Amino acid sequence: MTLTDFAPLVVSFFHIVAALAVTVDAVFRKRHVQSVIGWTGLAWMVPLGGAILYLCFGINRIHRAAIAIGLEKSWGRGGLRDIQPVPADVEIAACHATFAGLIRLSAQITRNPLVKGNRIEPLVDGDEAYPAMLAAIDGAQRSVTLLSYIFDNDDAGRMFLQALQRATQRGVPVRVLIDGVGARYTRPDMVRELRRAGVQAEAFLPTRVPRLFRYANLRNHRKILVVDGQAGFTGGMNIRVGHLLGLRPAYPLNCLHFRIEGPVVADMQRAFAIDWAFATGEQLNGEAWFPPLAERGMIAARGIPDGPDADLDNMLQILLGALSVAQHRVRIVTPYFVPDDVLLSALKVTALRGVVVDIVLPLRSNIPVVDWATRPLLADLIDKGCRVYFSGPLFDHSKVFLVDGVWSLIGSTNWDARSLRLNFEYNLECYDRTLAAKLDALIDARLALAQRISAEELRSRPFFVRLRDGLARLLSPYL
């Protein structure tokens, strides 16, 4: 017998060994049964290829917990020690008794305090957000930290590059962290361009094959800008010209961002510092990054980090908690809507309890397969009492969740598996009727241009369209 005669046996042996290894690893590491079944099935059904895919995409190699613990010890010697947040849990629970359980839930999950004294201002589209952010950078005296998923090399990106360069040239310490995939949506990538301009910039989990891994897992989807440790910006807005509607971009999109002042800005800086230390090894501490923060407004807020490591499922549990305490009205605006069965059931139960549930989605997003996977989910939601709207005419990239005109969730998380389980996200939960009223007004303006969709319309679409959408739904755990 020749060596080629043994080749099938050798391949079969390695296939069995690799599939067994994937099975054991998935059983011990994966929290969700669907994930275990999916990966083990792939490993056994696709010889060697399934195991290779699991090695590339199924194993979480990010462990930032030790980094966070080390930083906390360092901050205790000169960073966060000077920050004295005023806890608001008891006070807010007394004012809004129905939210007492959610307040406790969020505290238990995040281990972050709900702090009083914040001012939060909604900024509509890049036309409002970018000038405010650029002005803050130009006024920086102590430090600038910027984290973005996408930082395009276009007219908008160059505005930020020039402002960051000016700050660096004034002697202000600047740190810029861009996701390794999002940095390379345009060429030359902005990490390289920022470095050429003298700005200290790094990529989060860089990859050499950006187009192949454009939808890869473990991306940093956060959007955080902190200036002098005192003024913060966060929300759903990346840095790209499409947000500047006044320039009439080729691919315009709506979005919301927020300017934040007050004690909760320290948590935004903390989230950046942990990611920066993970990417570079450098620890940010001291008053240049973490100055004492005074109360600046009336809003109680809490930072909610979420990601596929120690913070896994933070947002999922808080979304479920918020739906469970809703008494009157829930409003959800999200660009991507492919929630898992648990969230879908919670939405249906909330509507069946008599709560008005409004879900505002774009008629078309920038990822068609996500739109296709969304459609099969909607008819049953509508049957159970949810109201679904398709907004237009522009792609709406905003991310807002409101409950009973009191509680609002703002930040980077979408209602899909990629945001809730596979990416790093950052959000703020806020308790304030005035802020909620402002957001309600912005949602009302979107609804004025939206179309309410019926279950009959969804079910009457052509057969092959519904078939395509049903097949796309099979990909929902990865979208």
Residue pairs with C-beta under 8 A, 6 or more apart in sequence:
11 47
11 48
12 47
14 48
15 47
15 48
15 51
18 43
18 48
18 50
18 51
19 40
19 43
19 44
19 50
19 51
21 51
22 39
22 40
22 43
22 50
22 51
22 54
22 58
23 40
23 43
23 44
25 54
25 59
26 35
26 36
26 39
26 40
26 54
26 58
27 36
27 40
29 59
29 60
30 36
30 39
31 312
31 313
32 421
34 477
35 477
38 477
39 50
39 54
39 58
42 50
42 53
42 54
43 50
43 51
43 54
44 50
46 53
57 216
57 217
60 218
60 308
60 309
61 218
62 205
62 218
62 278
62 307
62 308
62 309
63 309
63 310
64 274
64 275
64 278
64 307
64 309
64 310
65 309
65 310
67 274
67 277
67 278
68 274
68 310
70 277
70 283
71 270
71 273
71 274
71 277
71 283
71 285
72 80
74 283
74 285
75 81
75 270
75 285
75 290
77 285
78 285
78 286
78 287
79 284
79 285
79 286
79 289
79 290
80 266
80 270
80 290
82 287
82 290
82 291
82 292
83 263
83 266
83 290
83 292
83 293
84 292
85 113
85 115
85 116
85 263
85 264
85 266
86 115
86 116
86 117
86 263
86 295
87 113
87 114
87 115
87 116
88 113
88 114
88 115
88 116
88 300
88 431
89 103
89 104
89 107
89 113
89 114
91 116
91 300
92 99
92 103
92 114
92 300
92 431
93 99
93 100
93 103
93 104
96 406
96 407
96 431
98 325
98 327
98 404
99 325
99 406
99 407
99 431
101 321
101 324
101 325
102 318
102 321
102 322
102 324
102 325
102 407
103 114
105 317
105 318
105 321
106 112
106 114
106 302
106 304
106 318
106 321
106 429
107 113
107 114
107 302
109 304
109 314
109 317
109 318
110 302
110 303
110 304
110 305
110 314
112 267
112 302
112 303
112 304
113 302
114 300
114 301
114 302
114 429
114 431
115 262
115 263
115 264
115 300
115 301
115 302
116 263
116 295
116 298
116 299
116 300
117 262
117 263
117 294
117 295
117 296
117 297
117 298
117 299
118 260
118 261
118 262
118 263
118 264
118 265
118 295
118 296
118 297
118 299
118 300
118 301
118 430
119 260
119 261
119 262
119 296
119 297
119 298
119 299
120 258
120 259
120 260
120 297
120 299
120 301
120 410
120 428
120 430
120 432
120 435
121 258
121 259
121 260
122 256
122 257
122 258
122 435
122 438
122 439
122 442
123 129
123 132
123 233
123 235
123 256
123 257
123 258
123 259
124 254
124 256
124 442
125 243
125 244
125 245
125 254
125 255
126 156
126 237
126 241
126 242
126 243
126 244
126 245
126 255
127 243
127 244
127 245
127 246
128 257
129 233
129 235
129 237
129 243
129 255
129 257
130 156
130 159
130 160
130 243
130 244
132 233
132 259
133 160
133 225
133 233
133 257
134 159
134 160
134 163
136 225
136 227
136 231
136 233
137 144
137 160
137 163
137 164
137 166
137 167
137 225
137 227
138 163
138 166
138 167
139 227
140 167
140 170
140 172
140 174
140 227
140 228
141 172
141 228
142 172
142 173
142 228
142 229
142 287
142 288
142 289
142 291
143 172
143 173
143 174
143 175
143 226
143 227
143 228
143 229
143 288
143 289
144 164
144 167
144 172
144 173
144 174
144 175
144 225
144 226
144 227
144 228
145 174
145 175
145 176
145 177
145 224
145 225
145 226
145 269
145 272
145 273
145 276
145 284
145 289
146 160
146 164
146 174
146 175
146 176
146 177
146 224
146 225
147 176
147 177
147 178
147 220
147 222
147 223
147 224
147 225
147 271
147 272
147 275
147 276
148 177
148 178
148 179
148 182
148 222
148 223
148 238
148 239
149 178
149 179
149 182
149 219
149 220
149 221
149 222
149 223
149 238
149 412
150 178
150 179
150 182
150 183
150 185
150 238
150 239
150 240
151 157
151 160
151 176
151 178
151 182
151 183
151 190
151 238
151 239
151 240
152 185
152 186
152 190
152 238
152 239
152 240
152 241
153 186
153 187
153 188
153 189
153 190
153 193
154 186
154 240
154 241
155 241
155 244
155 247
156 239
156 240
156 241
156 243
156 244
157 186
157 190
157 239
157 240
157 241
160 239
161 190
161 193
161 194
161 197
161 199
162 197
164 174
164 176
164 194
164 197
164 199
165 197
165 198
165 199
167 174
168 174
168 197
168 198
168 199
168 200
169 198
173 200
173 288
174 199
174 200
175 200
175 201
175 272
175 276
175 282
175 284
176 191
176 194
176 199
176 200
176 201
176 202
177 201
177 202
177 203
177 204
177 220
177 272
177 275
177 276
177 279
178 190
178 191
178 201
178 202
178 203
178 204
179 203
179 204
179 205
179 219
179 220
179 221
180 203
180 204
180 205
180 206
180 207
180 210
180 219
181 207
181 210
181 213
181 214
181 216
181 219
182 219
182 220
182 238
183 189
183 190
183 191
183 203
183 206
184 210
185 210
185 240
190 201
191 201
191 202
191 203
191 206
194 201
195 201
202 276
202 279
202 280
203 279
204 219
204 220
204 275
204 278
204 279
205 218
205 219
205 220
205 279
207 213
207 216
215 418
215 478
217 308
217 418
217 422
217 423
218 308
218 422
218 423
218 424
219 418
219 422
219 423
219 424
220 275
220 423
220 424
221 412
221 413
221 419
221 423
221 424
221 425
222 234
222 271
222 275
222 412
222 424
222 425
222 426
223 233
223 234
223 235
223 236
223 237
223 238
223 257
223 411
223 412
223 426
224 232
224 233
224 234
224 268
224 271
224 272
224 426
225 232
225 233
225 234
226 232
226 233
226 265
226 268
226 269
226 272
228 291
229 265
229 266
229 269
229 287
229 288
229 289
229 290
229 291
229 293
230 261
230 265
230 291
230 293
231 259
231 260
231 261
231 265
232 259
232 260
232 261
232 264
232 265
232 268
232 269
233 257
233 258
233 259
233 260
234 257
234 258
234 260
234 268
234 410
234 411
234 412
234 426
234 428
235 255
235 256
235 257
235 258
235 399
235 410
235 411
235 412
236 255
236 256
236 257
236 335
236 397
236 398
236 399
236 411
236 412
237 243
237 255
237 256
237 257
237 397
241 247
241 249
242 249
242 250
242 251
242 252
242 253
243 253
243 255
245 252
245 254
245 394
251 366
251 395
252 394
252 395
253 366
253 394
253 395
253 396
253 397
254 394
254 395
254 396
254 397
254 398
254 446
255 396
255 397
255 398
256 398
256 399
256 400
256 410
256 442
258 410
258 428
260 268
260 301
260 428
261 296
261 297
262 293
262 294
262 295
262 296
262 297
262 299
262 301
263 293
263 295
264 301
264 302
264 303
264 428
265 293
266 290
266 293
267 302
267 303
268 303
268 426
269 284
269 289
269 290
270 303
271 303
271 305
271 426
272 284
273 283
273 284
273 285
273 289
275 424
276 282
276 284
277 283
277 284
284 290
298 432
298 434
299 430
299 431
299 432
299 435
300 430
300 431
300 432
301 428
301 429
301 430
301 431
302 428
302 429
303 426
303 427
303 428
304 314
304 315
304 318
304 409
304 411
304 426
304 427
304 428
304 429
305 311
305 314
305 424
305 425
305 426
306 312
306 313
306 314
306 315
306 413
306 419
306 420
306 424
306 425
306 426
306 427
307 423
307 424
307 425
308 421
308 422
308 423
308 424
312 421
313 420
313 421
315 413
315 419
315 420
315 425
315 427
316 342
316 343
316 420
316 421
318 409
318 429
319 343
319 346
319 401
319 409
319 415
319 420
320 342
320 343
320 346
322 330
322 401
322 403
322 407
322 409
323 330
323 346
323 347
323 349
323 350
323 403
324 346
324 350
325 403
326 350
326 355
326 403
326 404
327 355
327 404
328 355
328 356
328 404
328 405
329 355
329 356
329 357
329 358
329 402
329 403
329 404
329 405
330 350
330 355
330 356
330 357
330 358
330 401
330 402
330 403
330 404
331 358
331 360
331 400
331 401
331 402
331 440
331 443
332 357
332 358
332 359
332 360
332 400
332 401
332 402
332 415
333 360
333 391
333 396
333 398
333 399
333 400
333 401
333 443
333 446
334 359
334 360
334 361
334 398
334 399
334 414
334 415
335 361
335 362
335 365
335 395
335 396
335 397
335 398
335 399
335 414
336 365
336 367
336 370
336 374
336 414
336 415
336 416
336 418
336 419
336 479
337 359
337 361
337 374
337 377
337 414
337 415
337 416
338 370
338 373
338 374
338 377
338 415
338 416
338 417
338 473
338 476
338 479
339 347
339 377
339 415
339 416
339 420
340 417
340 420
340 476
340 477
343 415
344 377
344 380
344 381
347 357
347 359
347 381
347 384
347 386
348 380
348 381
348 384
348 385
348 386
350 357
351 357
351 381
351 384
351 385
351 386
352 384
352 385
356 387
357 385
357 386
357 387
358 386
358 387
358 389
358 443
358 447
359 381
359 386
359 387
359 388
359 389
360 389
360 391
360 396
360 443
360 446
360 447
360 450
361 374
361 388
361 389
361 390
361 391
362 390
362 391
362 392
362 395
362 396
362 397
363 390
363 391
363 392
363 451
364 371
364 395
365 371
365 395
366 395
367 479
369 472
369 475
369 479
370 416
370 479
372 468
372 469
372 472
372 473
373 469
373 472
373 473
373 475
373 476
373 479
375 458
375 461
375 466
375 469
376 466
376 469
376 470
376 473
377 473
378 388
378 453
378 455
378 458
379 455
379 458
379 459
380 455
381 388
382 388
382 453
382 454
382 455
382 458
383 455
387 452
388 452
388 453
389 447
389 450
389 451
389 452
389 453
390 450
390 451
390 453
391 446
391 447
391 449
391 450
392 449
392 450
392 451
393 449
396 446
398 446
399 410
399 411
399 412
399 413
399 414
400 408
400 409
400 410
400 439
400 442
400 443
401 408
401 409
402 408
402 409
402 436
402 439
402 440
402 443
405 433
405 436
405 437
405 440
406 431
406 432
406 433
406 436
407 429
407 430
407 431
407 436
408 429
408 430
408 432
408 435
408 436
408 439
409 427
409 428
409 429
409 430
410 427
410 428
410 430
410 439
411 425
411 426
411 427
411 428
412 419
412 425
412 426
412 427
413 419
413 420
413 425
413 427
414 420
416 476
416 479
417 476
417 477
417 478
417 479
418 478
418 479
419 425
422 478
430 436
459 466
